[in-house]
Amino acid sequence: MGTARYSGEFKRDAVALVESSGRRIPSVARELGVNPESLRQWVARSRAEAATSGAGGEGPLNPAEREELRRLRKQVRELELEILRKAAAYFQGDGSMTGRWRFISDHRDLYGVRRLCRVLDVSASGFYRWIAAAAARAARKAADEDLGARIEKIHGESNGAYGVPRITRELRERHAAVNHKRVARLMRERGLAGRHLRRTVRTTVADQSVPPAPDLVGRVFAAPAPDVRSCGDITYLPVGGSWMYLATVIDMHSRRVVGWSLAEHMRADLVVDAVRSAVAARGGDVRGVVFHSDRGMQYTSAAFAEVCRAHGIRRSMGRVGSSYDNALAESFFATLKRELLYGSRWMTRIQARMAVFAWIAWYNLKRRHSALGYCSPVDYERQHTSSIDNLDLVA
């Protein structure tokens, strides 16, 4: 294979490019496709000739050649300024590495890859690696679009209530394993988030004349099986220009709402009806179940004591003014307000009742609960029943 031969004009232009750009010889040699050592020799010879040139130190170039060299240098500077101006408009303040790769890709036919990489201070090899990964990036983008659509669907099904943990768990149950950080990123990009509201009104008014029941729970809001411990409370719901009040009975084992009552008053009948609803839901036999509440007048009333005695329910009460003593019921109401009331406005009692009914059904059957390993309350109870049946079979 023969040795490449270069014209004198090519050599002079190559030397001029090194001298005008201030770049290293190996970089220019790679751009021109010449041997770095050859270019180094051309530059050294040119500099030596310039040093030994005649009076005036004008070098070996004649006036026409020197003028051509100045023209070429000016052309290079103007071209580089043009690239930088276009890049500034292209980036619009975001000069990230990905943005630079995209600019080079869009303008490489006009300016050449190596020139663009030099002006933007990036490596050509890095650009070619980015080009080679284009198919993988497109696949990731398509996968993100598909996952993002699934996230939006689940978020919508929860009426905008679910945040990252529950959406992640729902995706794993419906489809396949997914990283929660990826879910968080896609939700953030789409402006999706779970709801966060605060409770602002107290509904507990203690009756100091009635001796309270003992605290049989001691802030341990758990139970080894369904129908062992339950708790309840009252909250308010805005309806039109007034209020309705919701009383609940929640099983501490599964967090299932086994009984509830909604009325426009806060009399003792409200909590009595909630207990009767729970008794019916559990088949009528709730003897020995502990029911924990605060010391509000409804729960210390004679009517409530009578319904508990009639069904064999053991009453338990926390202290006055301590939400921690009935934290499970407080937490449920915070969830209900965050997920049901957000963005809703009911004008009639019928609207409110239907909305509460539908949400509690969804809560019991579908809503994933972090304390239950992201199972729904009904599924958690079914798992407990299944495990008990399996133990009976083994025995």
GISUL-V445144 format. One record per backbone hydrogen bond with DSSP energy under -1.0 kcal/mol. NH is the residue of the N-H (numbers start at 1). CO is the residue of the C=O. Records with the same first field share a line. If there is no record, write none. Layout:
# GISUL-V445144
NH: CO ; CO
This chain:
# GISUL-V445144
11: 7
12: 8
13: 9
14: 10
15: 11
16: 12
17: 13
18: 14
19: 15
20: 16
21: 17
22: 18
28: 24
29: 25
30: 26
31: 27
32: 28
33: 29
34: 29
39: 35
40: 36
41: 37
42: 38
43: 39
44: 40
45: 41
46: 42
47: 43
48: 44
49: 45
50: 46
51: 47
52: 48
57: 54
66: 62
67: 63
68: 64
69: 65
70: 66
71: 67
72: 68
73: 69
74: 70
75: 71
76: 72
77: 73
78: 74
79: 75
80: 76
81: 77
82: 78
83: 79
84: 80
85: 81
86: 82
87: 83
88: 84
89: 85
90: 86
91: 87
92: 88
94: 91
100: 96
101: 97
102: 98
103: 99
104: 100
105: 101
106: 102
107: 103
108: 104
111: 107
112: 108
116: 112
117: 113
118: 114
119: 115
120: 116
122: 117
127: 123
128: 124
129: 125
130: 126
131: 127
132: 128
133: 129
134: 131
137: 133
138: 134
139: 135
140: 136
141: 137
142: 138
143: 139
144: 140
145: 141
146: 142
147: 143
148: 144
149: 145
150: 146
151: 147
152: 148
153: 149
154: 150
155: 151
156: 152
157: 153
158: 154
159: 156
160: 155
161: 158
167: 163
168: 164
169: 165
170: 166
171: 167
172: 168
173: 169
174: 170
175: 171
183: 179
184: 180
185: 181
186: 182
187: 183
188: 184
189: 185
190: 186
191: 188
192: 187
210: 207
220: 217
222: 220
230: 290
231: 250
232: 292
235: 246
237: 244
239: 242
240: 346
242: 239
244: 237
245: 263
246: 235
247: 261
248: 233
249: 259
250: 231
251: 256
252: 229
255: 251
258: 249 ; 256
259: 249
261: 247
263: 245
270: 267
272: 268
273: 269
274: 270
275: 271
276: 272
277: 273
278: 274
279: 275
280: 276
281: 277
282: 278
283: 280
284: 279
288: 312
289: 286
290: 228
291: 314
292: 230
293: 316
297: 205
300: 296
305: 301
306: 302
307: 303
308: 304
309: 305
310: 306
311: 307
313: 308
314: 289
316: 291
317: 214
318: 293
322: 319
325: 322
326: 323
327: 324
330: 326
331: 327
332: 328
333: 329
334: 330
335: 331
336: 332
337: 333
338: 334
339: 335
340: 336
344: 341
352: 348
353: 349
354: 350
355: 351
356: 352
357: 353
358: 354
359: 355
360: 356
361: 357
362: 358
363: 359
364: 360
365: 361
366: 362
367: 362
369: 375
372: 369
373: 370
374: 369
378: 364
380: 376
381: 377
382: 378
383: 379
384: 380
385: 381
386: 382
387: 383
388: 384
389: 385
390: 386
391: 387
392: 388
393: 389
394: 390
395: 391
